[in-house]
C-alpha cells in the first residue's frame, strides 16, 4: 500500500488520548489515527449514501405515508404488532 504523509493539529486532550490508546494497545499513534480515520470515513460515507438513496426514492415518489409508519411503530412490542408498511 502506498502511503502519504499529512500533518494536522489536534487539541491537546485528543493527542493525549491518542498517545494513551497507542501505548495501551502497543500500536503506533499513526496506526491508531489511520484506524480512526478509516472508521470515520466508512461511517460518514454510509450515511451520505443512505441520504442520497433516500432523496432519489423521494424524487421518484417511492415513499411511505407518515400515518402508516406511525401506526406500525405504535404497534411494536404489542400482541397486535403490524407488518412494516410498503412504499406506495
Biopython code that builds the backbone (N, CA, C, O; Angstrom):
import numpy as np
from Bio.PDB.StructureBuilder import StructureBuilder

atoms = [
    (1, "UNK", "N", (0.846, -1.175, 0.000)),
    (1, "UNK", "CA", (0.000, 0.000, 0.000)),
    (1, "UNK", "C", (0.891, 1.237, 0.000)),
    (1, "UNK", "O", (1.797, 1.369, 0.823)),
    (2, "UNK", "N", (0.620, 2.128, -0.926)),
    (2, "UNK", "CA", (1.336, 3.395, -0.984)),
    (2, "UNK", "C", (0.774, 4.324, 0.076)),
    (2, "UNK", "O", (-0.441, 4.392, 0.267)),
    (3, "UNK", "N", (1.629, 5.020, 0.750)),
    (3, "UNK", "CA", (1.181, 5.950, 1.790)),
    (3, "UNK", "C", (1.661, 7.354, 1.468)),
    (3, "UNK", "O", (2.537, 7.561, 0.629)),
    (4, "UNK", "N", (1.071, 8.292, 2.147)),
    (4, "UNK", "CA", (1.496, 9.679, 2.057)),
    (4, "UNK", "C", (1.463, 10.263, 3.463)),
    (4, "UNK", "O", (0.725, 9.785, 4.325)),
    (5, "UNK", "N", (2.238, 11.262, 3.681)),
    (5, "UNK", "CA", (2.304, 11.901, 4.993)),
    (5, "UNK", "C", (1.439, 13.154, 4.990)),
    (5, "UNK", "O", (1.491, 13.964, 4.065)),
    (6, "UNK", "N", (0.646, 13.293, 6.046)),
    (6, "UNK", "CA", (-0.114, 14.530, 6.239)),
    (6, "UNK", "C", (0.205, 15.060, 7.627)),
    (6, "UNK", "O", (0.724, 14.343, 8.482)),
    (7, "UNK", "N", (-0.107, 16.293, 7.824)),
    (7, "UNK", "CA", (0.106, 16.889, 9.136)),
    (7, "UNK", "C", (-1.205, 17.519, 9.566)),
    (7, "UNK", "O", (-1.924, 18.097, 8.751)),
    (8, "UNK", "N", (-1.512, 17.405, 10.842)),
    (8, "UNK", "CA", (-2.734, 18.001, 11.346)),
    (8, "UNK", "C", (-2.532, 18.461, 12.773)),
    (8, "UNK", "O", (-1.637, 18.001, 13.482)),
    (9, "UNK", "N", (-3.382, 19.371, 13.166)),
    (9, "UNK", "CA", (-3.328, 19.886, 14.534)),
    (9, "UNK", "C", (-4.447, 19.224, 15.328)),
    (9, "UNK", "O", (-5.606, 19.215, 14.915)),
    (10, "UNK", "N", (-4.073, 18.675, 16.471)),
    (10, "UNK", "CA", (-5.040, 18.043, 17.357)),
    (10, "UNK", "C", (-5.148, 18.837, 18.644)),
    (10, "UNK", "O", (-4.145, 19.355, 19.135)),
    (11, "UNK", "N", (-6.337, 18.942, 19.196)),
    (11, "UNK", "CA", (-6.432, 19.508, 20.539)),
    (11, "UNK", "C", (-5.595, 18.652, 21.492)),
    (11, "UNK", "O", (-5.477, 17.439, 21.313)),
    (12, "UNK", "N", (-5.028, 19.288, 22.489)),
    (12, "UNK", "CA", (-4.107, 18.601, 23.396)),
    (12, "UNK", "C", (-4.739, 17.365, 24.023)),
    (12, "UNK", "O", (-4.087, 16.325, 24.117)),
    (13, "UNK", "N", (-6.002, 17.458, 24.457)),
    (13, "UNK", "CA", (-6.628, 16.311, 25.108)),
    (13, "UNK", "C", (-6.811, 15.145, 24.140)),
    (13, "UNK", "O", (-6.708, 13.985, 24.540)),
    (14, "UNK", "N", (-7.081, 15.444, 22.877)),
    (14, "UNK", "CA", (-7.222, 14.389, 21.877)),
    (14, "UNK", "C", (-5.873, 13.726, 21.589)),
    (14, "UNK", "O", (-5.793, 12.508, 21.432)),
    (15, "UNK", "N", (-4.833, 14.525, 21.522)),
    (15, "UNK", "CA", (-3.486, 13.981, 21.318)),
    (15, "UNK", "C", (-3.090, 13.087, 22.489)),
    (15, "UNK", "O", (-2.454, 12.051, 22.294)),
    (16, "UNK", "N", (-3.460, 13.479, 23.687)),
    (16, "UNK", "CA", (-3.154, 12.655, 24.863)),
    (16, "UNK", "C", (-3.927, 11.341, 24.822)),
    (16, "UNK", "O", (-3.388, 10.293, 25.178)),
    (17, "UNK", "N", (-5.178, 11.389, 24.394)),
    (17, "UNK", "CA", (-5.969, 10.165, 24.270)),
    (17, "UNK", "C", (-5.369, 9.237, 23.218)),
    (17, "UNK", "O", (-5.333, 8.021, 23.406)),
    (18, "UNK", "N", (-4.904, 9.804, 22.125)),
    (18, "UNK", "CA", (-4.278, 9.014, 21.070)),
    (18, "UNK", "C", (-3.001, 8.356, 21.592)),
    (18, "UNK", "O", (-2.759, 7.178, 21.327)),
    (19, "UNK", "N", (-2.207, 9.088, 22.312)),
    (19, "UNK", "CA", (-0.987, 8.534, 22.899)),
    (19, "UNK", "C", (-1.317, 7.412, 23.869)),
    (19, "UNK", "O", (-0.677, 6.360, 23.853)),
    (20, "UNK", "N", (-2.301, 7.632, 24.702)),
    (20, "UNK", "CA", (-2.704, 6.623, 25.685)),
    (20, "UNK", "C", (-3.199, 5.353, 24.994)),
    (20, "UNK", "O", (-2.834, 4.246, 25.390)),
    (21, "UNK", "N", (-4.031, 5.512, 23.958)),
    (21, "UNK", "CA", (-4.536, 4.356, 23.225)),
    (21, "UNK", "C", (-3.395, 3.597, 22.560)),
    (21, "UNK", "O", (-3.354, 2.367, 22.609)),
    (22, "UNK", "N", (-2.484, 4.311, 21.951)),
    (22, "UNK", "CA", (-1.344, 3.672, 21.290)),
    (22, "UNK", "C", (-0.516, 2.879, 22.290)),
    (22, "UNK", "O", (-0.106, 1.754, 22.006)),
    (23, "UNK", "N", (-0.272, 3.452, 23.442)),
    (23, "UNK", "CA", (0.510, 2.751, 24.461)),
    (23, "UNK", "C", (-0.216, 1.514, 24.968)),
    (23, "UNK", "O", (0.394, 0.453, 25.106)),
    (24, "UNK", "N", (-1.501, 1.635, 25.246)),
    (24, "UNK", "CA", (-2.237, 0.504, 25.820)),
    (24, "UNK", "C", (-2.451, -0.619, 24.811)),
    (24, "UNK", "O", (-2.584, -1.780, 25.200)),
    (25, "UNK", "N", (-2.484, -0.291, 23.524)),
    (25, "UNK", "CA", (-2.671, -1.332, 22.504)),
    (25, "UNK", "C", (-1.349, -1.785, 21.889)),
    (25, "UNK", "O", (-1.307, -2.684, 21.049)),
    (26, "UNK", "N", (-0.275, -1.138, 22.331)),
    (26, "UNK", "CA", (1.058, -1.431, 21.792)),
    (26, "UNK", "C", (1.097, -1.244, 20.272)),
    (26, "UNK", "O", (1.708, -2.026, 19.544)),
    (27, "UNK", "N", (0.438, -0.200, 19.830)),
    (27, "UNK", "CA", (0.427, 0.203, 18.427)),
    (27, "UNK", "C", (1.013, 1.600, 18.341)),
    (27, "UNK", "O", (1.184, 2.278, 19.354)),
    (28, "UNK", "N", (1.316, 2.021, 17.132)),
    (28, "UNK", "CA", (1.819, 3.385, 16.970)),
    (28, "UNK", "C", (0.645, 4.365, 16.955)),
    (28, "UNK", "O", (-0.496, 3.989, 16.685)),
    (29, "UNK", "N", (0.949, 5.614, 17.248)),
    (29, "UNK", "CA", (-0.083, 6.645, 17.158)),
    (29, "UNK", "C", (-0.577, 6.747, 15.721)),
    (29, "UNK", "O", (-1.760, 6.989, 15.482)),
    (30, "UNK", "N", (0.325, 6.565, 14.770)),
    (30, "UNK", "CA", (-0.054, 6.614, 13.365)),
    (30, "UNK", "C", (-1.060, 5.519, 13.034)),
    (30, "UNK", "O", (-2.055, 5.778, 12.358)),
    (31, "UNK", "N", (-0.810, 4.291, 13.504)),
    (31, "UNK", "CA", (-1.741, 3.191, 13.257)),
    (31, "UNK", "C", (-3.115, 3.509, 13.832)),
    (31, "UNK", "O", (-4.130, 3.342, 13.156)),
    (32, "UNK", "N", (-3.144, 3.966, 15.074)),
    (32, "UNK", "CA", (-4.424, 4.274, 15.727)),
    (32, "UNK", "C", (-5.159, 5.396, 14.999)),
    (32, "UNK", "O", (-6.379, 5.338, 14.843)),
    (33, "UNK", "N", (-4.431, 6.407, 14.559)),
    (33, "UNK", "CA", (-5.052, 7.522, 13.850)),
    (33, "UNK", "C", (-5.611, 7.055, 12.501)),
    (33, "UNK", "O", (-6.708, 7.459, 12.118)),
    (34, "UNK", "N", (-4.871, 6.213, 11.783)),
    (34, "UNK", "CA", (-5.355, 5.700, 10.497)),
    (34, "UNK", "C", (-6.619, 4.879, 10.707)),
    (34, "UNK", "O", (-7.571, 5.016, 9.939)),
    (35, "UNK", "N", (-6.650, 4.029, 11.731)),
    (35, "UNK", "CA", (-7.854, 3.229, 12.016)),
    (35, "UNK", "C", (-9.040, 4.127, 12.345)),
    (35, "UNK", "O", (-10.157, 3.868, 11.896)),
    (36, "UNK", "N", (-8.810, 5.173, 13.118)),
    (36, "UNK", "CA", (-9.889, 6.100, 13.470)),
    (36, "UNK", "C", (-10.416, 6.811, 12.222)),
    (36, "UNK", "O", (-11.626, 6.975, 12.065)),
    (37, "UNK", "N", (-9.523, 7.227, 11.349)),
    (37, "UNK", "CA", (-9.940, 7.911, 10.123)),
    (37, "UNK", "C", (-10.691, 6.950, 9.210)),
    (37, "UNK", "O", (-11.703, 7.327, 8.621)),
    (38, "UNK", "N", (-10.213, 5.712, 9.083)),
    (38, "UNK", "CA", (-10.918, 4.702, 8.271)),
    (38, "UNK", "C", (-12.344, 4.512, 8.778)),
    (38, "UNK", "O", (-13.293, 4.516, 7.994)),
    (39, "UNK", "N", (-12.492, 4.345, 10.086)),
    (39, "UNK", "CA", (-13.820, 4.139, 10.672)),
    (39, "UNK", "C", (-14.718, 5.343, 10.449)),
    (39, "UNK", "O", (-15.897, 5.188, 10.129)),
    (40, "UNK", "N", (-14.177, 6.533, 10.614)),
    (40, "UNK", "CA", (-14.948, 7.753, 10.407)),
    (40, "UNK", "C", (-15.414, 7.853, 8.955)),
    (40, "UNK", "O", (-16.584, 8.132, 8.695)),
    (41, "UNK", "N", (-14.507, 7.627, 8.020)),
    (41, "UNK", "CA", (-14.858, 7.727, 6.605)),
    (41, "UNK", "C", (-15.881, 6.675, 6.215)),
    (41, "UNK", "O", (-16.788, 6.959, 5.432)),
    (42, "UNK", "N", (-15.754, 5.462, 6.747)),
    (42, "UNK", "CA", (-16.725, 4.400, 6.464)),
    (42, "UNK", "C", (-18.114, 4.814, 6.958)),
    (42, "UNK", "O", (-19.106, 4.667, 6.244)),
    (43, "UNK", "N", (-18.170, 5.326, 8.167)),
    (43, "UNK", "CA", (-19.443, 5.731, 8.759)),
    (43, "UNK", "C", (-20.062, 6.902, 7.998)),
    (43, "UNK", "O", (-21.251, 6.874, 7.681)),
    (44, "UNK", "N", (-19.289, 7.899, 7.713)),
    (44, "UNK", "CA", (-19.809, 9.075, 7.021)),
    (44, "UNK", "C", (-20.215, 8.738, 5.590)),
    (44, "UNK", "O", (-21.231, 9.236, 5.104)),
    (45, "UNK", "N", (-19.438, 7.901, 4.910)),
    (45, "UNK", "CA", (-19.766, 7.507, 3.539)),
    (45, "UNK", "C", (-21.080, 6.745, 3.514)),
    (45, "UNK", "O", (-21.913, 6.976, 2.638)),
    (46, "UNK", "N", (-21.274, 5.842, 4.461)),
    (46, "UNK", "CA", (-22.522, 5.090, 4.543)),
    (46, "UNK", "C", (-23.698, 6.039, 4.729)),
    (46, "UNK", "O", (-24.730, 5.901, 4.073)),
    (47, "UNK", "N", (-23.535, 6.998, 5.624)),
    (47, "UNK", "CA", (-24.633, 7.923, 5.909)),
    (47, "UNK", "C", (-24.962, 8.787, 4.688)),
    (47, "UNK", "O", (-26.135, 8.984, 4.370)),
    (48, "UNK", "N", (-23.960, 9.290, 4.018)),
    (48, "UNK", "CA", (-24.191, 10.122, 2.834)),
    (48, "UNK", "C", (-24.861, 9.297, 1.739)),
    (48, "UNK", "O", (-25.780, 9.780, 1.077)),
    (49, "UNK", "N", (-24.410, 8.058, 1.542)),
    (49, "UNK", "CA", (-25.021, 7.194, 0.536)),
    (49, "UNK", "C", (-26.492, 6.924, 0.865)),
    (49, "UNK", "O", (-27.342, 6.955, -0.025)),
    (50, "UNK", "N", (-26.789, 6.663, 2.136)),
    (50, "UNK", "CA", (-28.175, 6.398, 2.539)),
    (50, "UNK", "C", (-29.049, 7.636, 2.315)),
    (50, "UNK", "O", (-30.198, 7.509, 1.890)),
    (51, "UNK", "N", (-28.530, 8.803, 2.590)),
    (51, "UNK", "CA", (-29.284, 10.041, 2.364)),
    (51, "UNK", "C", (-29.547, 10.231, 0.874)),
    (51, "UNK", "O", (-30.662, 10.564, 0.474)),
    (52, "UNK", "N", (-28.520, 10.019, 0.057)),
    (52, "UNK", "CA", (-28.689, 10.173, -1.390)),
    (52, "UNK", "C", (-29.713, 9.177, -1.939)),
    (52, "UNK", "O", (-30.518, 9.528, -2.801)),
    (53, "UNK", "N", (-29.684, 7.935, -1.441)),
    (53, "UNK", "CA", (-30.666, 6.934, -1.876)),
    (53, "UNK", "C", (-32.077, 7.349, -1.446)),
    (53, "UNK", "O", (-33.032, 7.196, -2.208)),
    (54, "UNK", "N", (-32.201, 7.865, -0.241)),
    (54, "UNK", "CA", (-33.499, 8.327, 0.246)),
    (54, "UNK", "C", (-34.033, 9.482, -0.583)),
    (54, "UNK", "O", (-35.222, 9.531, -0.897)),
    (55, "UNK", "N", (-33.160, 10.404, -0.936)),
    (55, "UNK", "CA", (-33.585, 11.531, -1.766)),
    (55, "UNK", "C", (-34.012, 11.058, -3.158)),
    (55, "UNK", "O", (-34.982, 11.566, -3.722)),
    (56, "UNK", "N", (-33.283, 10.087, -3.704)),
    (56, "UNK", "CA", (-33.648, 9.539, -5.018)),
    (56, "UNK", "C", (-35.004, 8.840, -4.939)),
    (56, "UNK", "O", (-35.826, 8.969, -5.846)),
    (57, "UNK", "N", (-35.237, 8.098, -3.850)),
    (57, "UNK", "CA", (-36.539, 7.454, -3.661)),
    (57, "UNK", "C", (-37.647, 8.502, -3.578)),
    (57, "UNK", "O", (-38.701, 8.346, -4.194)),
    (58, "UNK", "N", (-37.408, 9.557, -2.822)),
    (58, "UNK", "CA", (-38.420, 10.610, -2.683)),
    (58, "UNK", "C", (-38.678, 11.283, -4.029)),
    (58, "UNK", "O", (-39.827, 11.543, -4.387)),
    (59, "UNK", "N", (-37.615, 11.564, -4.769)),
    (59, "UNK", "CA", (-37.774, 12.177, -6.085)),
    (59, "UNK", "C", (-38.577, 11.290, -7.030)),
    (59, "UNK", "O", (-39.307, 11.785, -7.889)),
    (60, "UNK", "N", (-38.434, 9.958, -6.863)),
    (60, "UNK", "CA", (-39.146, 9.006, -7.721)),
    (60, "UNK", "C", (-40.539, 8.681, -7.181)),
    (60, "UNK", "O", (-41.279, 7.901, -7.780)),
    (61, "UNK", "N", (-40.890, 9.292, -6.034)),
    (61, "UNK", "CA", (-42.217, 9.060, -5.469)),
    (61, "UNK", "C", (-42.333, 7.781, -4.648)),
    (61, "UNK", "O", (-43.438, 7.364, -4.304)),
    (62, "UNK", "N", (-41.191, 7.153, -4.331)),
    (62, "UNK", "CA", (-41.217, 5.928, -3.523)),
    (62, "UNK", "C", (-41.143, 6.323, -2.047)),
    (62, "UNK", "O", (-40.060, 6.433, -1.473)),
    (63, "UNK", "N", (-42.303, 6.530, -1.454)),
    (63, "UNK", "CA", (-42.363, 6.954, -0.062)),
    (63, "UNK", "C", (-43.463, 6.187, 0.658)),
    (63, "UNK", "O", (-44.328, 5.574, 0.033)),
    (64, "UNK", "N", (-43.412, 6.235, 1.981)),
    (64, "UNK", "CA", (-44.421, 5.594, 2.819)),
    (64, "UNK", "C", (-45.144, 6.697, 3.584)),
    (64, "UNK", "O", (-44.516, 7.609, 4.121)),
    (65, "UNK", "N", (-46.452, 6.604, 3.625)),
    (65, "UNK", "CA", (-47.278, 7.583, 4.313)),
    (65, "UNK", "C", (-46.901, 7.647, 5.797)),
    (65, "UNK", "O", (-46.715, 6.615, 6.441)),
    (66, "UNK", "N", (-46.793, 8.847, 6.322)),
    (66, "UNK", "CA", (-46.398, 9.054, 7.712)),
    (66, "UNK", "C", (-47.342, 8.344, 8.697)),
    (66, "UNK", "O", (-46.885, 7.719, 9.654)),
    (67, "UNK", "N", (-48.627, 8.438, 8.465)),
    (67, "UNK", "CA", (-49.590, 7.790, 9.373)),
    (67, "UNK", "C", (-49.414, 6.273, 9.370)),
    (67, "UNK", "O", (-49.580, 5.627, 10.404)),
    (68, "UNK", "N", (-49.076, 5.699, 8.204)),
    (68, "UNK", "CA", (-48.845, 4.251, 8.138)),
    (68, "UNK", "C", (-47.632, 3.854, 8.985)),
    (68, "UNK", "O", (-47.657, 2.845, 9.690)),
    (69, "UNK", "N", (-46.582, 4.655, 8.903)),
    (69, "UNK", "CA", (-45.380, 4.379, 9.701)),
    (69, "UNK", "C", (-45.690, 4.554, 11.184)),
    (69, "UNK", "O", (-45.278, 3.740, 12.011)),
    (70, "UNK", "N", (-46.407, 5.602, 11.513)),
    (70, "UNK", "CA", (-46.766, 5.870, 12.914)),
    (70, "UNK", "C", (-47.581, 4.712, 13.493)),
    (70, "UNK", "O", (-47.315, 4.268, 14.610)),
    (71, "UNK", "N", (-48.565, 4.224, 12.748)),
    (71, "UNK", "CA", (-49.376, 3.096, 13.217)),
    (71, "UNK", "C", (-48.529, 1.836, 13.392)),
    (71, "UNK", "O", (-48.724, 1.079, 14.343)),
    (72, "UNK", "N", (-47.607, 1.621, 12.491)),
    (72, "UNK", "CA", (-46.724, 0.454, 12.583)),
    (72, "UNK", "C", (-45.841, 0.547, 13.837)),
    (72, "UNK", "O", (-45.740, -0.409, 14.606)),
    (73, "UNK", "N", (-45.205, 1.706, 14.032)),
    (73, "UNK", "CA", (-44.310, 1.886, 15.190)),
    (73, "UNK", "C", (-45.090, 1.773, 16.487)),
    (73, "UNK", "O", (-44.598, 1.181, 17.447)),
    (74, "UNK", "N", (-46.277, 2.319, 16.539)),
    (74, "UNK", "CA", (-47.113, 2.250, 17.743)),
    (74, "UNK", "C", (-47.460, 0.805, 18.096)),
    (74, "UNK", "O", (-47.699, 0.489, 19.261)),
    (75, "UNK", "N", (-47.486, -0.058, 17.105)),
    (75, "UNK", "CA", (-47.849, -1.458, 17.355)),
    (75, "UNK", "C", (-46.680, -2.315, 17.868)),
    (75, "UNK", "O", (-46.880, -3.454, 18.288)),
    (76, "UNK", "N", (-45.470, -1.763, 17.831)),
    (76, "UNK", "CA", (-44.303, -2.535, 18.266)),
    (76, "UNK", "C", (-44.473, -2.994, 19.710)),
    (76, "UNK", "O", (-45.033, -2.277, 20.540)),
    (77, "UNK", "N", (-43.985, -4.194, 19.997)),
    (77, "UNK", "CA", (-43.997, -4.778, 21.342)),
    (77, "UNK", "C", (-45.408, -4.933, 21.900)),
    (77, "UNK", "O", (-45.613, -4.882, 23.112)),
    (78, "UNK", "N", (-46.368, -5.119, 21.016)),
    (78, "UNK", "CA", (-47.726, -5.421, 21.446)),
    (78, "UNK", "C", (-48.110, -6.769, 20.844)),
    (78, "UNK", "O", (-47.425, -7.282, 19.959)),
    (79, "UNK", "N", (-49.185, -7.321, 21.322)),
    (79, "UNK", "CA", (-49.646, -8.593, 20.765)),
    (79, "UNK", "C", (-50.212, -8.414, 19.357)),
    (79, "UNK", "O", (-50.419, -9.391, 18.637)),
    (80, "UNK", "N", (-50.456, -7.177, 18.974)),
    (80, "UNK", "CA", (-51.017, -6.894, 17.650)),
    (80, "UNK", "C", (-50.008, -6.165, 16.756)),
    (80, "UNK", "O", (-50.372, -5.290, 15.971)),
    (81, "UNK", "N", (-48.734, -6.545, 16.892)),
    (81, "UNK", "CA", (-47.691, -5.876, 16.097)),
    (81, "UNK", "C", (-47.968, -6.051, 14.605)),
    (81, "UNK", "O", (-48.242, -7.154, 14.133)),
    (82, "UNK", "N", (-47.890, -4.946, 13.882)),
    (82, "UNK", "CA", (-48.218, -4.940, 12.453)),
    (82, "UNK", "C", (-46.977, -5.174, 11.611)),
    (82, "UNK", "O", (-45.848, -4.997, 12.070)),
    (83, "UNK", "N", (-47.209, -5.573, 10.374)),
    (83, "UNK", "CA", (-46.137, -5.714, 9.388)),
    (83, "UNK", "C", (-45.689, -4.312, 8.967)),
    (83, "UNK", "O", (-46.492, -3.379, 8.996)),
    (84, "UNK", "N", (-44.423, -4.150, 8.578)),
    (84, "UNK", "CA", (-43.972, -2.839, 8.119)),
    (84, "UNK", "C", (-44.767, -2.395, 6.889)),
    (84, "UNK", "O", (-45.089, -3.214, 6.028)),
    (85, "UNK", "N", (-45.078, -1.122, 6.807)),
    (85, "UNK", "CA", (-45.816, -0.636, 5.636)),
    (85, "UNK", "C", (-44.940, -0.687, 4.381)),
    (85, "UNK", "O", (-43.712, -0.694, 4.470)),
    (86, "UNK", "N", (-45.567, -0.722, 3.247)),
    (86, "UNK", "CA", (-44.877, -0.789, 1.956)),
    (86, "UNK", "C", (-44.934, 0.572, 1.263)),
    (86, "UNK", "O", (-45.824, 1.385, 1.512)),
    (87, "UNK", "N", (-43.961, 0.790, 0.392)),
    (87, "UNK", "CA", (-43.972, 2.006, -0.429)),
    (87, "UNK", "C", (-45.165, 1.976, -1.360)),
    (87, "UNK", "O", (-45.576, 0.922, -1.847)),
    (88, "UNK", "N", (-45.705, 3.151, -1.594)),
    (88, "UNK", "CA", (-46.866, 3.246, -2.496)),
    (88, "UNK", "C", (-46.449, 3.868, -3.799)),
    (88, "UNK", "O", (-47.276, 4.038, -4.694)),
]
sb = StructureBuilder()
sb.init_structure("model")
sb.init_model(0)
sb.init_chain("A")
sb.init_seg("    ")
for serial, (resi, resn, name, xyz) in enumerate(atoms, 1):
    if name == "N":
        sb.init_residue(resn, " ", resi, " ")
    sb.init_atom(name, np.array(xyz, "f"), 0.0, 1.0, " ", f" {name:<3s}", serial, name[0])
structure = sb.get_structure()
